[in-house]
Structures are given as structure tokens and as C-alpha cells.
Amino acid sequence: MTGLPGYVAWCLAGLVLCGALLLLRRPAAQLIRLALRSGVGLAALALFSQVGHLVGVQLGVNLFNALVLGVLGLPGFGLLLMMQWALR
């Protein structure tokens, strides 16, 4: 009978963990999707930095620009180009 409270505590902790995972499933999926899209944006920035000097345009390869591309996509790329042009 001495081990019964320990089992109850572990079962209760497991149920709380399962409930938290069910509640946070959607936000976690959105964060993973944002991370993947930002990774693709970072790769696109790295590729653009290789050929951007040929057209006379250079964008920094950094986390902020990658997040803009991850959230906004192709319009975000245009926004970054317009910001770079306006701030020169």
C-alpha cells in the first residue's frame, strides 16, 4: 500500500501532460510551420545574396529577413526590396 500514492501522482502527471499536449497542438503546429517557412526564406536569401550583386541589390541574410519571408512569402520579399531601396 505504500507505493499507491506514487502511482497516482505519476498517472495524474501523465493525464495533465496529455491534456496540455491536446490544448497546445494547434499553436505548436503553427510554430513548426513558421520555422519551416522561415528556413526556406533563409535559404532563398542565401541564394539571392549570391546573384543579387549582379542586379545591384543586396539583402542581408539574417533571422529578421527570414521571418519576414516566412510570414509574408513573396510579397515579403518585395517589401524587403522596397525597404532596401527606400533606405538608400
JOBEL-V885165 format. One record per backbone hydrogen bond with DSSP energy under -0.5 kcal/mol. CO is the residue of the C=O (numbers start at 1). NH is the residue of the N-H. E is the energy in kcal/mol with one decimal. If there is no record, write none. Layout:
co:CO nh:NH e:E
co:CO nh:NH e:E
//
This chain:
co:1 nh:4 e:-0.5
co:3 nh:7 e:-1.7
co:4 nh:8 e:-2.1
co:5 nh:9 e:-2.1
co:6 nh:10 e:-2.1
co:7 nh:11 e:-2.5
co:8 nh:12 e:-2.5
co:9 nh:13 e:-2.4
co:10 nh:14 e:-2.2
co:11 nh:15 e:-2.3
co:12 nh:16 e:-2.3
co:13 nh:17 e:-2.3
co:14 nh:18 e:-2.4
co:15 nh:19 e:-2.3
co:16 nh:20 e:-2.4
co:17 nh:21 e:-2.3
co:18 nh:22 e:-2.0
co:19 nh:23 e:-2.1
co:20 nh:24 e:-2.2
co:22 nh:25 e:-0.6
co:24 nh:28 e:-2.0
co:25 nh:29 e:-1.9
co:26 nh:30 e:-2.0
co:27 nh:31 e:-2.2
co:28 nh:32 e:-2.2
co:29 nh:33 e:-2.3
co:30 nh:34 e:-2.4
co:31 nh:35 e:-2.3
co:32 nh:36 e:-2.3
co:33 nh:37 e:-2.5
co:34 nh:38 e:-2.4
co:35 nh:39 e:-1.9
co:36 nh:40 e:-2.1
co:37 nh:41 e:-2.2
co:38 nh:42 e:-2.4
co:39 nh:43 e:-2.1
co:40 nh:44 e:-2.3
co:41 nh:45 e:-2.3
co:42 nh:46 e:-2.2
co:43 nh:47 e:-2.3
co:44 nh:48 e:-2.6
co:45 nh:49 e:-2.2
co:46 nh:50 e:-0.8
co:47 nh:50 e:-0.6
co:47 nh:51 e:-1.0
co:48 nh:52 e:-2.4
co:51 nh:54 e:-1.0
co:51 nh:55 e:-0.6
co:52 nh:55 e:-0.9
co:52 nh:56 e:-0.9
co:52 nh:57 e:-2.5
co:60 nh:62 e:-1.1
co:62 nh:66 e:-2.0
co:63 nh:67 e:-2.4
co:64 nh:68 e:-2.2
co:65 nh:69 e:-2.3
co:66 nh:70 e:-2.3
co:67 nh:71 e:-2.4
co:68 nh:72 e:-2.8
co:69 nh:73 e:-1.6
co:72 nh:75 e:-0.8
co:73 nh:77 e:-1.2
co:74 nh:78 e:-1.9
co:75 nh:79 e:-2.2
co:76 nh:80 e:-2.4
co:77 nh:81 e:-2.2
co:78 nh:82 e:-2.5
co:79 nh:83 e:-2.6
co:80 nh:84 e:-2.2
co:81 nh:85 e:-2.1
co:82 nh:86 e:-2.7
co:83 nh:87 e:-2.1
co:85 nh:88 e:-0.7
//
